[in-house]
């Protein structure tokens, strides 16, 4: 889910060379590599989960730490959300802080549609035809309508149905639809602030967005834990409110807002390199990155610490702070990598990881159904193989079959659709050269 951004266009829209201390290629490649890492995290999680179901490994056999590593990949989705918040908010932050042209809403929506719809609807159609034809029956049309309108995350009957990763696309799409209006609301407050307080006002608005995400998550989790508690609203109204602001697992506003905060820090560091905050971020970028890594490790292994019983109500099974912990960790890592030395950035700039980032939308959509089909129809023939070999077969499937297939999807479906979106908004681009160069193919995937 963080969509495939055209980082070339991001770098083109950056400031003059004097104010841009970071090489352009870092800005481009690092983000693509981070996206590829997020995609591999999610795939790693599903490979680990499926191989555990097939008794290739178990918690008891491998121990606590390897088990935690095997299952933490689900938070690759969180990284996708943080990336989306970062990339899509970039032109809005420029407009609010540096008085650049306000991004065209028409251009934004057309390009989001051309980037997301073709790959999603092709996958949805094929999966319904070959794996879930029941959704073509009249009594399932209501559920089908939720899939067609990107609302499948809000109903118990469609959440993680047809294809597990689809629900995250619903969360992403809803954020896309709201972002221009969220940005307008933030601009209303920022424009009424004195110049010296504009940045502080922007951060305050983003903090309010984080608090909204936490509040709705805590409210939704409370009903997950105790669905029979007294209602504050009439039952139909309660269900309607839950459908809109929480769904089945939350709308992840805290994740997107952290990405937007990192985006703002990134712009300020590039545009105002003389400020103390910018100097500190550049000088201690490796410390910022390391702090993010340590935060990620803590969130992964926290339950194996002496603080277990104290933390359970907050980041346990029915958590409401767990997303925030991972999102903050990922945000720090992104900021550190963007301004980090080569010893940190080399991995994220590597060609293989960036290629995975380019294909991440298709890989994210297709990896689970592909692995499930092979798990049921092909892998049983290899049950006599050693455990390590059987586990390796899943990755042979990923890199030997899924990656080439998703390249074809990218080449013949995704890329032409992106070009169509660019051509449909070309006249707008001529009117707003800075804004549209920034937003061109800005985010092209995010599972």
C-alpha positions as CSV (number, residue, x, y, z in Angstrom):
1,X,0.0,0.0,0.0
2,X,2.3,3.0,-0.1
3,X,1.9,3.7,-3.6
4,X,4.7,3.6,-6.2
5,X,5.9,7.2,-6.3
6,X,7.7,8.6,-9.2
7,X,10.6,9.9,-7.1
8,X,12.1,11.5,-10.2
9,X,9.3,14.0,-10.2
10,X,9.7,14.5,-6.5
11,X,13.3,15.4,-7.0
12,X,12.5,17.7,-9.9
13,X,10.2,19.7,-7.7
14,X,12.7,20.2,-5.0
15,X,14.4,23.5,-4.3
16,X,17.5,25.1,-5.9
17,X,20.8,23.2,-5.6
18,X,22.0,25.5,-2.9
19,X,19.2,24.6,-0.6
20,X,19.2,20.9,-1.5
21,X,22.1,19.2,0.3
22,X,20.7,15.8,-0.3
23,X,21.6,14.3,-3.7
24,X,18.5,13.9,-5.9
25,X,19.2,10.3,-6.5
26,X,18.9,9.6,-2.7
27,X,15.5,11.2,-2.6
28,X,14.3,9.1,-5.5
29,X,15.9,5.8,-4.8
30,X,15.5,5.7,-1.0
31,X,11.7,6.0,-1.2
32,X,11.4,3.3,-3.8
33,X,13.6,1.0,-1.7
34,X,11.6,1.7,1.4
35,X,8.4,0.8,-0.5
36,X,10.0,-2.4,-1.7
37,X,11.0,-3.3,1.9
38,X,7.4,-2.7,3.0
39,X,6.1,-5.0,0.3
40,X,8.6,-7.7,1.3
41,X,7.6,-7.4,4.9
42,X,4.0,-8.1,4.1
43,X,4.9,-11.1,1.9
44,X,7.3,-12.4,4.5
45,X,4.4,-12.3,7.0
46,X,2.1,-14.3,4.8
47,X,4.8,-16.8,3.9
48,X,5.5,-17.2,7.6
49,X,1.8,-17.6,8.5
50,X,1.1,-20.1,5.7
51,X,4.1,-22.2,6.5
52,X,3.1,-22.3,10.1
53,X,-0.4,-23.5,9.1
54,X,1.3,-26.3,7.2
55,X,3.3,-27.2,10.2
56,X,6.6,-26.4,8.6
57,X,7.5,-24.5,11.7
58,X,5.9,-23.7,15.1
59,X,6.2,-21.2,17.9
60,X,7.5,-23.9,20.2
61,X,10.1,-25.2,17.8
62,X,11.7,-21.9,16.8
63,X,11.3,-19.9,20.0
64,X,10.0,-16.5,21.0
65,X,12.3,-14.1,19.1
66,X,12.2,-15.9,15.7
67,X,8.4,-16.2,16.0
68,X,8.1,-12.4,16.7
69,X,10.3,-11.7,13.6
70,X,8.2,-14.1,11.5
71,X,4.9,-12.3,12.4
72,X,6.0,-8.6,12.6
73,X,5.8,-8.4,8.8
74,X,2.1,-7.5,9.0
75,X,3.2,-4.0,10.0
76,X,4.6,-3.5,6.5
77,X,1.0,-2.2,6.0
78,X,1.8,0.5,8.6
79,X,4.9,1.5,6.6
80,X,2.8,1.8,3.5
81,X,0.4,4.1,5.2
82,X,3.2,6.3,6.5
83,X,4.7,6.5,3.1
84,X,1.4,7.5,1.6
85,X,1.0,10.3,4.1
86,X,4.5,11.5,3.4
87,X,4.3,11.5,-0.4
88,X,0.8,12.7,-1.0
89,X,1.0,15.6,1.5
90,X,4.2,16.9,-0.1
91,X,2.6,19.4,-2.5
92,X,0.1,20.6,0.1
93,X,2.9,21.2,2.6
94,X,4.8,23.2,0.0
95,X,1.7,25.3,-0.7
96,X,1.0,26.0,2.9
97,X,4.5,26.7,4.1
98,X,6.2,28.2,1.0
99,X,3.2,29.7,-0.8
100,X,3.5,27.6,-3.9
101,X,0.5,26.8,-6.1
102,X,-2.3,24.8,-4.5
103,X,-2.5,21.3,-6.0
104,X,-5.4,20.8,-8.4
105,X,-8.0,18.6,-6.9
106,X,-9.0,17.4,-10.4
107,X,-5.5,16.4,-11.2
108,X,-5.1,14.6,-7.9
109,X,-8.3,12.5,-8.2
110,X,-7.7,11.7,-11.9
111,X,-4.2,10.4,-11.2
112,X,-5.3,8.5,-8.1
113,X,-8.1,6.8,-10.1
114,X,-5.8,5.9,-13.0
115,X,-3.2,4.5,-10.6
116,X,-5.4,2.5,-8.3
117,X,-8.5,1.4,-10.2
118,X,-7.1,-0.6,-13.2
119,X,-4.9,-2.9,-11.1
120,X,-7.5,-3.3,-8.4
121,X,-10.6,-3.9,-10.6
122,X,-8.8,-6.4,-12.9
123,X,-7.7,-8.3,-9.8
124,X,-11.1,-8.2,-8.2
125,X,-12.8,-9.4,-11.4
126,X,-10.5,-12.3,-11.9
127,X,-10.6,-13.4,-8.3
128,X,-14.4,-13.3,-8.2
129,X,-14.7,-15.2,-11.5
130,X,-12.2,-18.0,-10.6
131,X,-12.2,-18.1,-6.7
132,X,-15.3,-16.4,-5.4
133,X,-18.2,-16.6,-7.9
134,X,-20.7,-16.6,-5.0
135,X,-20.4,-12.8,-5.1
136,X,-22.1,-12.8,-8.5
137,X,-25.3,-14.1,-6.9
138,X,-28.1,-11.7,-6.1
139,X,-27.9,-12.3,-2.3
140,X,-24.2,-11.2,-2.3
141,X,-24.6,-8.0,-4.3
142,X,-24.6,-5.8,-1.2
143,X,-21.2,-7.2,-0.3
144,X,-20.0,-6.8,-3.9
145,X,-21.1,-3.2,-3.9
146,X,-18.7,-2.6,-0.9
147,X,-15.8,-4.0,-2.9
148,X,-16.7,-1.9,-5.9
149,X,-16.8,1.3,-3.8
150,X,-13.7,0.6,-1.6
151,X,-15.7,0.2,1.6
152,X,-14.9,-3.5,2.2
153,X,-12.9,-2.6,5.3
154,X,-16.1,-1.4,7.1
155,X,-18.2,-4.5,7.1
156,X,-17.6,-7.8,8.9
157,X,-18.9,-9.7,5.9
158,X,-16.3,-8.2,3.5
159,X,-13.4,-7.5,5.8
160,X,-10.4,-9.6,4.5
161,X,-12.8,-11.5,2.2
162,X,-12.0,-12.5,-1.5
163,X,-8.4,-11.4,-1.0
164,X,-6.9,-10.5,2.4
165,X,-4.9,-7.4,1.4
166,X,-8.0,-5.7,-0.2
167,X,-9.1,-4.1,3.0
168,X,-6.0,-2.0,3.2
169,X,-6.7,-0.6,-0.3
170,X,-10.0,0.5,1.1
171,X,-8.3,2.4,3.9
172,X,-5.8,3.9,1.4
173,X,-8.6,5.0,-1.0
174,X,-10.6,6.6,1.7
175,X,-7.6,8.6,2.7
176,X,-7.1,9.7,-0.9
177,X,-10.7,10.9,-1.0
178,X,-10.4,12.9,2.2
179,X,-6.8,14.3,1.8
180,X,-7.7,17.3,-0.3
181,X,-10.4,18.3,2.2
182,X,-8.1,17.6,5.2
183,X,-5.5,19.8,3.5
184,X,-8.0,22.6,3.0
185,X,-9.0,22.4,6.6
186,X,-5.4,22.6,7.7
187,X,-4.7,25.5,5.3
188,X,-7.6,27.4,6.9
189,X,-5.8,27.3,10.3
190,X,-2.3,27.9,8.9
191,X,-3.4,30.9,6.7
192,X,-4.8,32.6,9.8
193,X,-1.6,32.2,11.7
194,X,1.3,34.7,11.8
195,X,4.2,33.7,9.7
196,X,6.3,32.7,12.7
197,X,3.6,30.4,13.9
198,X,2.6,28.8,10.6
199,X,4.8,25.7,11.0
200,X,3.7,25.3,14.6
201,X,0.1,25.5,13.5
202,X,0.6,22.9,10.8
203,X,2.2,20.5,13.3
204,X,-0.7,21.2,15.8
205,X,-3.2,20.2,13.1
206,X,-1.3,17.0,12.4
207,X,-1.1,16.2,16.1
208,X,-4.9,16.7,16.2
209,X,-5.2,14.2,13.4
210,X,-3.1,11.7,15.3
211,X,-5.2,12.2,18.4
212,X,-8.3,11.6,16.3
213,X,-6.9,8.4,15.0
214,X,-6.0,7.2,18.5
215,X,-9.4,8.2,19.9
216,X,-11.4,6.4,17.2
217,X,-9.1,3.4,17.5
218,X,-9.5,3.3,21.3
219,X,-13.3,3.6,20.9
220,X,-13.4,0.9,18.2
221,X,-11.2,-1.5,20.3
222,X,-13.4,-1.0,23.3
223,X,-16.3,-2.4,21.3
224,X,-14.2,-5.3,20.0
225,X,-13.4,-6.2,23.6
226,X,-16.9,-5.6,25.1
227,X,-19.6,-5.5,22.3
228,X,-22.4,-5.7,24.9
229,X,-21.5,-2.5,26.8
230,X,-24.2,0.2,27.1
231,X,-24.7,2.3,23.9
232,X,-24.4,6.1,23.8
233,X,-26.4,6.2,20.6
234,X,-29.3,4.4,19.1
235,X,-28.2,1.1,17.7
236,X,-28.6,2.0,14.0
237,X,-26.7,5.3,14.5
238,X,-24.0,3.5,16.4
239,X,-23.4,1.0,13.6
240,X,-23.4,3.8,11.0
241,X,-20.9,5.8,13.0
242,X,-18.7,2.8,13.5
243,X,-18.9,2.0,9.7
244,X,-17.7,5.5,8.8
245,X,-15.1,6.3,11.4
246,X,-13.7,2.9,12.4
247,X,-14.8,0.0,10.2
248,X,-13.4,-3.3,11.3
249,X,-9.9,-2.3,12.3
250,X,-9.7,1.5,12.2
251,X,-8.9,4.1,9.5
252,X,-5.2,4.5,10.5
253,X,-5.3,8.3,10.6
254,X,-2.4,8.3,13.1
255,X,-0.2,6.5,10.5
256,X,-1.0,8.9,7.7
257,X,-0.5,11.9,10.0
258,X,2.9,10.7,11.1
259,X,3.9,10.4,7.4
260,X,2.6,14.0,6.9
261,X,4.7,15.2,9.8
262,X,7.8,13.6,8.4
263,X,7.1,15.2,5.1
264,X,6.9,18.6,6.7
265,X,10.2,18.0,8.5
266,X,11.8,16.9,5.3
267,X,10.7,20.0,3.4
268,X,11.7,22.4,6.2
269,X,15.2,20.7,6.4
270,X,15.7,21.2,2.6
271,X,14.2,24.6,2.2
272,X,15.6,26.2,5.4
273,X,18.9,24.5,5.9
274,X,20.2,27.3,8.2
275,X,17.6,26.6,10.9
276,X,18.8,24.7,14.0
277,X,16.2,21.9,13.4
278,X,17.5,21.4,9.9
279,X,21.1,21.3,11.1
280,X,20.4,18.8,13.8
281,X,18.4,16.5,11.5
282,X,21.2,16.4,8.9
283,X,24.0,16.1,11.5
284,X,22.3,13.4,13.5
285,X,20.4,11.6,10.8
286,X,22.0,8.3,11.6
287,X,20.8,8.7,15.3
288,X,17.3,9.4,14.1
289,X,17.4,6.3,11.9
290,X,18.9,4.2,14.8
291,X,16.2,5.5,17.1
292,X,13.6,4.3,14.6
293,X,15.2,0.9,14.4
294,X,15.3,0.5,18.1
295,X,11.6,1.6,18.3
296,X,10.7,-1.1,15.7
297,X,12.7,-3.7,17.6
298,X,11.0,-2.8,20.9
299,X,7.5,-2.9,19.3
300,X,8.4,-6.3,17.8
301,X,9.7,-7.9,21.1
302,X,8.0,-5.9,23.8
303,X,6.0,-8.9,25.1
304,X,9.2,-10.7,26.0
305,X,10.2,-7.9,28.4
306,X,9.7,-7.4,32.1
307,X,7.1,-4.7,31.3
308,X,4.8,-7.2,29.6
309,X,1.9,-7.0,32.2
310,X,2.1,-3.2,32.3
311,X,1.9,-2.7,28.5
312,X,-0.8,-5.3,27.6
313,X,-3.7,-2.9,28.0
314,X,-2.1,-0.5,25.5
315,X,-0.2,-2.5,22.9
316,X,-1.6,-6.0,23.6
317,X,-4.0,-8.1,21.6
318,X,-6.7,-5.4,21.8
319,X,-4.3,-2.5,21.5
320,X,-4.9,1.1,20.6
321,X,-1.3,2.4,20.7
322,X,0.5,-0.4,18.8
323,X,0.0,1.3,15.4
324,X,1.3,4.5,16.7
325,X,4.5,2.8,18.0
326,X,5.3,1.2,14.7
327,X,4.3,4.3,12.7
328,X,6.6,6.5,14.8
329,X,9.4,4.1,14.4
330,X,8.9,3.9,10.6
331,X,8.7,7.7,10.4
332,X,12.0,8.2,12.2
333,X,13.6,5.6,10.0
334,X,12.4,7.4,6.8
335,X,13.6,10.7,8.0
336,X,16.9,9.3,9.0
337,X,17.4,7.5,5.7
338,X,16.4,10.6,3.6
339,X,19.2,12.6,5.1
340,X,21.5,9.7,6.1
341,X,25.1,8.9,5.0
342,X,25.8,6.2,2.4
343,X,26.4,3.6,5.1
344,X,22.6,3.9,5.8
345,X,21.2,4.6,2.4
346,X,23.0,2.0,0.3
347,X,20.5,-0.8,1.0
348,X,17.5,1.3,0.2
349,X,19.1,2.5,-3.0
350,X,19.9,-1.0,-4.2
351,X,18.5,-1.9,-7.6
352,X,16.7,-5.1,-6.5
353,X,14.9,-3.5,-3.7
354,X,13.9,-0.5,-5.9
355,X,12.6,-2.9,-8.5
356,X,10.4,-4.6,-5.9
357,X,9.2,-1.1,-5.0
358,X,8.2,-0.5,-8.6
359,X,6.2,-3.7,-8.7
360,X,4.9,-3.4,-5.1
361,X,1.2,-2.6,-6.0
362,X,0.8,-5.8,-8.0
363,X,2.9,-7.9,-5.6
364,X,0.8,-6.7,-2.7
365,X,-2.5,-7.5,-4.4
366,X,-1.5,-10.9,-5.9
367,X,0.9,-12.5,-3.4
368,X,-1.7,-13.9,-1.0
369,X,-4.0,-15.6,-3.6
370,X,-1.0,-16.9,-5.5
371,X,0.6,-18.4,-2.4
372,X,-2.7,-19.9,-1.2
373,X,-3.3,-21.6,-4.6
374,X,0.2,-23.1,-4.6
375,X,-0.1,-24.1,-1.0
376,X,-3.2,-26.1,-1.7
377,X,-2.5,-27.5,-5.2
378,X,1.3,-27.7,-5.7
379,X,3.2,-27.8,-2.4
380,X,1.5,-31.1,-1.2
381,X,3.6,-32.9,-3.7
382,X,6.7,-31.8,-1.8
383,X,5.7,-32.8,1.7
384,X,8.5,-35.3,1.9
385,X,11.1,-32.6,1.4
386,X,13.1,-31.3,4.3
387,X,11.6,-28.4,6.3
388,X,14.0,-25.8,5.0
389,X,13.4,-26.8,1.4
390,X,9.6,-26.7,1.7
391,X,9.9,-23.2,3.2
392,X,12.2,-22.1,0.4
393,X,9.6,-23.3,-2.1
394,X,7.3,-20.4,-1.1
395,X,10.0,-17.9,-1.9
396,X,10.7,-19.7,-5.2
397,X,7.0,-19.1,-6.0
398,X,7.4,-15.4,-5.0
399,X,10.5,-14.6,-7.0
400,X,10.2,-17.2,-9.8
401,X,6.5,-16.8,-10.6
402,X,4.9,-13.9,-8.8
403,X,7.5,-11.2,-9.6
404,X,7.5,-11.9,-13.4
405,X,3.7,-12.0,-13.4
406,X,3.5,-8.7,-11.6
407,X,6.0,-7.2,-14.0
408,X,3.5,-8.0,-16.8
409,X,0.7,-6.5,-14.7
410,X,2.8,-3.4,-14.3
411,X,3.9,-3.2,-17.9
412,X,0.6,-3.7,-19.6
413,X,-2.0,-2.5,-17.0
414,X,-0.5,-0.2,-14.4
415,X,2.0,1.8,-16.4
416,X,-0.4,2.6,-19.4
417,X,-3.0,3.7,-16.9
418,X,-0.5,6.1,-15.2
419,X,0.4,7.5,-18.6
420,X,-3.3,8.0,-19.3
421,X,-3.7,9.9,-16.1
422,X,-0.8,12.1,-17.0
423,X,-2.2,12.8,-20.4
424,X,-5.7,13.6,-19.0
425,X,-4.1,16.2,-16.7
426,X,-1.5,17.6,-19.0
427,X,-3.3,20.9,-19.5
428,X,-3.5,21.3,-15.7
429,X,0.2,20.5,-15.5
430,X,1.0,23.4,-17.9
431,X,-0.9,25.7,-15.6
432,X,0.8,24.4,-12.4
433,X,4.3,23.2,-13.3
434,X,5.7,23.0,-9.8
435,X,2.7,21.3,-8.2
436,X,2.1,18.8,-10.9
437,X,5.7,17.8,-11.3
438,X,5.6,17.1,-7.6
439,X,2.5,15.0,-7.8
440,X,3.1,13.2,-11.0
441,X,2.7,9.5,-10.3
442,X,3.3,10.6,-6.7
443,X,2.0,7.5,-5.0
444,X,1.3,4.6,-7.2
445,X,0.6,1.8,-5.0
446,X,0.0,1.5,-1.4
447,X,-1.4,-1.7,-0.5
